[in-house]
Amino acid sequence: MKKKAPAELNKLAAFIVDEATNEEPQPEEKPAKNQAAVELGRLGGRKGGRARAESLTPEQRKDIARIAAMARWKKTEN
């Protein structure tokens, strides 16, 4: 089975060297996430939509829904 060569130049160079020397490529390491930032992001995301909906008037919600529906049903121009 033939392996697919990566598109990025540095990764391609490493791939070529690994293929030439018959070495297995090393798996990429993903950076660890900052747990405090993750918790803050979840907190804002969990309350964001509800807080925004509560702050809007019924007329504003209706306008937003109308614009969204028009965007969904807009016909593409050829």
Backbone bond lengths (Angstrom), bond angles and torsions (degrees), N, CA, C in turn:
res aa  C-N    CA-C-N  psi(-1)  N-CA   C-N-CA  omega(-1)  CA-C   N-CA-C  phi
1 M - - - 1.446 - - 1.525 108.72 -
2 K 1.319 115.70 130.00 1.455 121.43 -177.77 1.525 109.79 -87.88
3 K 1.332 116.44 135.15 1.462 121.53 179.34 1.519 109.85 -86.02
4 K 1.337 116.16 146.35 1.454 121.55 179.04 1.528 109.50 -81.57
5 A 1.326 116.98 132.33 1.460 121.92 -179.76 1.530 109.59 -78.40
6 P 1.332 117.97 138.82 1.467 120.76 179.06 1.529 111.74 -70.88
7 A 1.338 115.55 156.66 1.461 120.77 -177.63 1.525 112.86 -84.66
8 E 1.320 118.27 -30.70 1.461 121.30 -178.23 1.525 109.51 -70.25
9 L 1.321 116.36 137.98 1.465 121.98 -171.78 1.535 112.45 -60.23
10 N 1.332 118.24 -47.48 1.466 120.60 -178.41 1.527 111.30 -65.85
11 K 1.322 116.71 -39.56 1.470 119.88 178.65 1.523 110.20 -68.80
12 L 1.340 116.52 -35.18 1.458 120.50 177.25 1.525 110.56 -63.95
13 A 1.330 116.69 -42.05 1.472 120.53 178.99 1.527 110.38 -62.75
14 A 1.327 116.74 -43.49 1.462 120.02 178.59 1.526 110.66 -64.89
15 F 1.320 116.61 -37.89 1.465 121.51 178.69 1.534 110.43 -62.48
16 I 1.339 116.14 -43.94 1.462 120.46 -179.64 1.522 111.16 -63.74
17 V 1.327 116.81 -42.54 1.470 120.57 178.74 1.523 109.97 -64.32
18 D 1.328 117.53 -43.33 1.466 121.03 179.50 1.528 111.19 -62.62
19 E 1.329 116.69 -41.03 1.458 120.48 178.81 1.534 110.90 -66.59
20 A 1.332 116.11 -39.58 1.465 119.92 -178.12 1.523 111.63 -69.07
21 T 1.323 117.52 -32.20 1.464 120.96 -177.50 1.523 112.21 -100.41
22 N 1.338 117.20 4.35 1.462 123.44 179.78 1.524 112.90 58.95
23 E 1.320 116.44 35.35 1.462 121.16 177.63 1.527 109.35 -97.90
24 E 1.310 115.45 150.81 1.456 120.66 175.24 1.526 108.22 -79.70
25 P 1.342 118.27 136.49 1.469 119.29 178.10 1.521 110.67 -68.64
26 Q 1.330 114.96 145.88 1.461 120.29 179.81 1.518 109.09 -80.05
27 P 1.331 117.39 138.71 1.469 118.78 178.50 1.525 110.90 -66.45
28 E 1.340 115.07 145.44 1.458 119.43 -179.60 1.525 110.01 -73.29
29 E 1.326 115.66 140.11 1.456 120.68 178.21 1.517 109.03 -94.35
30 K 1.330 116.37 130.34 1.458 120.50 176.67 1.517 108.26 -92.16
31 P 1.338 117.29 138.10 1.458 119.33 179.72 1.528 110.30 -66.21
32 A 1.325 115.36 145.41 1.465 120.62 179.28 1.521 109.56 -71.65
33 K 1.331 115.73 143.10 1.457 120.06 179.63 1.523 109.75 -84.28
34 N 1.322 114.82 145.99 1.450 120.97 175.91 1.534 107.25 -75.60
35 Q 1.316 117.68 114.22 1.459 121.65 -173.87 1.525 112.13 -62.31
36 A 1.324 118.23 -34.56 1.465 120.83 178.93 1.529 110.15 -65.11
37 A 1.317 117.14 -40.58 1.464 120.51 178.94 1.525 111.08 -67.96
38 V 1.317 116.57 -36.24 1.458 120.56 178.03 1.526 110.32 -62.70
39 E 1.326 116.73 -45.69 1.462 120.78 -179.30 1.529 111.24 -64.76
40 L 1.334 117.20 -40.92 1.461 119.68 178.12 1.521 111.30 -64.33
41 G 1.308 117.41 -40.11 1.453 121.35 178.83 1.521 111.86 -64.28
42 R 1.322 116.38 -41.78 1.463 119.87 177.94 1.516 110.67 -64.71
43 L 1.322 116.63 -40.38 1.457 120.50 -178.12 1.528 110.24 -62.15
44 G 1.309 116.96 -47.20 1.462 120.25 179.21 1.511 112.16 -66.21
45 G 1.320 117.25 -39.64 1.454 121.06 -179.49 1.513 112.66 -68.39
46 R 1.310 116.94 -33.23 1.458 120.58 -177.48 1.523 112.09 -73.18
47 K 1.313 117.20 -33.88 1.463 118.44 -176.97 1.528 112.76 -102.80
48 G 1.320 118.56 -7.71 1.455 121.62 -173.09 1.511 115.42 -62.41
49 G 1.332 117.82 -51.71 1.453 120.99 -177.09 1.516 112.97 -64.89
50 R 1.319 116.55 -43.21 1.462 120.66 -179.99 1.523 110.62 -66.14
51 A 1.331 117.04 -43.04 1.462 120.07 -179.73 1.527 110.63 -63.78
52 R 1.328 117.59 -38.93 1.461 120.51 178.72 1.517 110.51 -67.57
53 A 1.328 117.70 -42.73 1.463 121.01 -179.51 1.524 111.14 -62.99
54 E 1.319 117.22 -37.80 1.458 120.55 179.93 1.523 111.99 -69.68
55 S 1.330 117.20 -27.28 1.456 119.95 -177.78 1.534 112.57 -84.31
56 L 1.337 118.21 -14.10 1.463 121.75 -178.29 1.524 110.71 -88.06
57 T 1.321 114.81 148.33 1.463 119.60 174.36 1.534 108.40 -81.14
58 P 1.320 118.47 161.30 1.470 119.81 177.48 1.530 112.45 -57.26
59 E 1.337 117.40 -35.93 1.464 120.01 179.00 1.530 111.09 -65.92
60 Q 1.335 116.36 -39.97 1.472 120.03 178.98 1.534 110.13 -65.18
61 R 1.341 117.07 -42.67 1.462 120.15 178.69 1.528 110.55 -62.16
62 K 1.342 116.33 -39.77 1.462 121.13 179.04 1.527 110.72 -63.56
63 D 1.332 117.21 -43.46 1.462 120.98 178.60 1.521 111.37 -62.71
64 I 1.323 116.60 -42.88 1.467 120.69 179.52 1.531 109.96 -63.50
65 A 1.328 116.87 -43.26 1.463 120.83 179.42 1.530 110.82 -64.56
66 R 1.331 117.57 -39.32 1.459 121.25 179.68 1.527 110.61 -64.17
67 I 1.315 116.75 -45.11 1.469 121.22 179.66 1.526 110.67 -63.20
68 A 1.343 116.15 -40.78 1.464 119.92 179.33 1.523 110.72 -65.32
69 A 1.344 117.27 -41.47 1.459 120.54 179.00 1.520 110.79 -64.63
70 M 1.328 117.29 -40.77 1.462 120.36 178.55 1.529 110.61 -63.30
71 A 1.325 116.90 -38.62 1.465 120.26 179.37 1.529 110.43 -66.73
72 R 1.335 117.42 -38.49 1.464 120.69 179.27 1.522 111.82 -67.14
73 W 1.314 116.79 -38.11 1.462 121.10 -173.84 1.519 113.36 -97.45
74 K 1.302 117.55 3.20 1.471 120.60 -179.04 1.533 109.38 -63.76
75 K 1.327 115.06 132.72 1.461 119.46 179.70 1.523 109.32 -83.32
76 T 1.309 115.61 142.62 1.458 119.52 179.53 1.515 108.98 -78.64
77 E 1.302 115.96 140.85 1.468 121.46 179.44 1.521 108.91 -89.90
78 N 1.309 115.93 135.65 1.465 120.37 -179.81 1.478 111.52 -100.41
